[in-house]
Amino acid sequence: MRHRLGIPVWTSAKCSGFPPFFLTIMSSFQPNNLFNVSGKVVLVTGGSRGIGKMIASGFIANGAKVYISARTAKACEETAKELNALGPGECVAIAADLSKLSEVERLVKEIAEKEKALHVLVNNAGAAWEESIDSFPDHAFTKVMTLNVQRVFNITQKCLPMLRAAAELGGKLGESYKDPARIINIGSVEGLSIQGTGHETYAYSASKAALHHLSRHLAARLGHEGITSNTIACGPFQSKMMAYTLETLGDAFVSSIPSKRIGTPEDIVGTTLFLSGRSGAWVTGATITLDGGQLFGPRL
Ligand SMILES: NC(=O)c1ccc[n+]([C@@H]2O[C@H](COP(=O)([O-])OP(=O)(O)OC[C@H]3O[C@@H](n4cnc5c(N)ncnc54)[C@H](OP(=O)(O)O)[C@@H]3O)[C@@H](O)[C@H]2O)c1
């Protein structure tokens, strides 16, 4: 029995023991239902290494079919081979340089030739550049803003038919989609705060702040079509991008984080599964800070 707004009326049941719909609701609280992504089709940009590979691994470990993309074909293929050996999901590698619009179009076309629907789009590929304010190059600013913001919009735009199809496949309850398609944007604490005045990442911090707001704008526009859009604003995770910072600042950097550690694969996988399963179906326009408290810790 459902309220006219589509909410189950489970408080009004009058029968002995638990009514059947109550039992149904109880089973929907189980982790294997709340965080279930089995059979979902996912695209993780920059999925060959680092945070993208962690995210792809989490989906594959939970039975999803994951397309990963990055510029280096060999790295993509090696990662796909490694993740396919782990299963039970499937990993498909498609190399593409997403700084180029034509490559974005080719990537999405190749996926659309194989899939009717895309349930989860993870916009993870990103670039950073650190240089003194006096010499920060114009081309570096363009490179970072293009990949981290503009191409996220382009990829999302080109994927819309497949995201809309995924929402339709999930069915509707009144005017609302039961299992919306999800856009997950990998942002950064650098888009939320200034990480110390010696940290000269002008284009990167601006790009991530822009990405966070683009994500909110997409949420507002696409919600009624059954597509959510959220940002995970990451703190430090071990990766090629983060290697220099972790090597140079070392223990002092980790000690400055209130939780006294950097992020692990479980941290990012748990958050992406939350956003992708039934658990996150009503979350949209959010910026989830995933940083062990770094945002509020002391600046180095
Ligand atoms: N690691 C952290 O601590 C941290 C913190 C906050 C936010 N983030 C964000 O997390 C995301 C992943 O970063 P990461 O640390 O995992 O970095 P990473 O190890 O450098 O990985 C970046 C991934 O993106 C791909 N990529 C780079 N440029 C690309 C392009 N033009 N076209 C297609 N793919 C491209 C890379 O592969 P190819 O080089 O082969 O193209 C790689 O797969 C980024 O958006 C980053 O801003 C990371």
The ligand as a Gaussian input file, in Angstrom:
#p B3LYP/6-31G(d) Opt

LIG

0 1
 N       44.911000      11.142000      -5.306000
 C       44.420000      12.098000      -4.558000
 O       44.863000      12.297000      -3.440000
 C       43.271000      12.942000      -5.055000
 C       42.717000      13.877000      -4.165000
 C       41.631000      14.642000      -4.579000
 C       41.098000      14.440000      -5.836000
 N       41.655000      13.538000      -6.689000
 C       41.057000      13.387000      -8.012000
 O       40.875000      12.003000      -8.284000
 C       40.919000      11.793000      -9.686000
 C       41.903000      10.664000      -9.968000
 O       43.185000      11.100000      -9.540000
 P       44.362000      10.117000      -9.136000
 O       44.985000      10.683000      -7.951000
 O       43.894000       8.711000      -9.137000
 O       45.344000      10.410000     -10.365000
 P       46.240000       9.495000     -11.277000
 O       46.829000       8.360000     -10.534000
 O       47.141000      10.442000     -11.969000
 O       45.181000       8.875000     -12.326000
 C       44.589000       9.680000     -13.296000
 C       43.853000       8.812000     -14.281000
 O       43.290000       9.664000     -15.285000
 C       43.810000       9.268000     -16.563000
 N       43.950000      10.462000     -17.390000
 C       44.765000      11.520000     -17.207000
 N       44.642000      12.374000     -18.219000
 C       43.731000      11.852000     -19.067000
 C       43.194000      12.246000     -20.318000
 N       43.582000      13.381000     -20.929000
 N       42.288000      11.457000     -20.918000
 C       41.906000      10.285000     -20.329000
 N       42.370000       9.856000     -19.162000
 C       43.284000      10.636000     -18.543000
 C       45.143000       8.586000     -16.255000
 O       45.594000       7.708000     -17.269000
 P       46.543000       8.189000     -18.506000
 O       47.658000       8.986000     -17.911000
 O       46.987000       6.919000     -19.159000
 O       45.668000       8.995000     -19.389000
 C       44.755000       7.834000     -14.991000
 O       44.016000       6.672000     -15.333000
 C       41.304000      13.139000     -10.313000
 O       40.158000      13.779000     -10.783000
 C       41.910000      13.890000      -9.150000
 O       41.798000      15.264000      -9.320000
 C       42.744000      12.794000      -6.328000

